[in-house]
Amino acid sequence: MLIEPHDLVPLTGMHRTGGGTDPLDERVDFFFECRRWQGTPRLTEPTRTAAVEWFPLDALPDPVVPHELFVLETLRAGLAAPITTFGF
């Protein structure tokens, strides 16, 4: 699959933690919107992902990775912010 840089729209950057004292639990994730690409989306990490599927924001599957669910629910509510935090 090919995505052109100009087809990516930044949504939010998230500073998150697992809540422990290990600095490796601290992460920064970046979320983008992409509505145009070339090729077919496909599963490339079968040991880390069960499937590639499309879902409307109001009908997400269960479970969803908690910090990703936080971003998706925030988008659905129209409350997206350029920077978010999770787990603090």
Secondary structure, 3 states (H helix, E strand, C coil): CECCHHHEEEEEEEEEECCCCCHHHEEEEEEEEECCCECCCCCCCCCCCCCCCCCCCCCCCCCCCHHHHHHHHHHHCCCCCCEEEECC
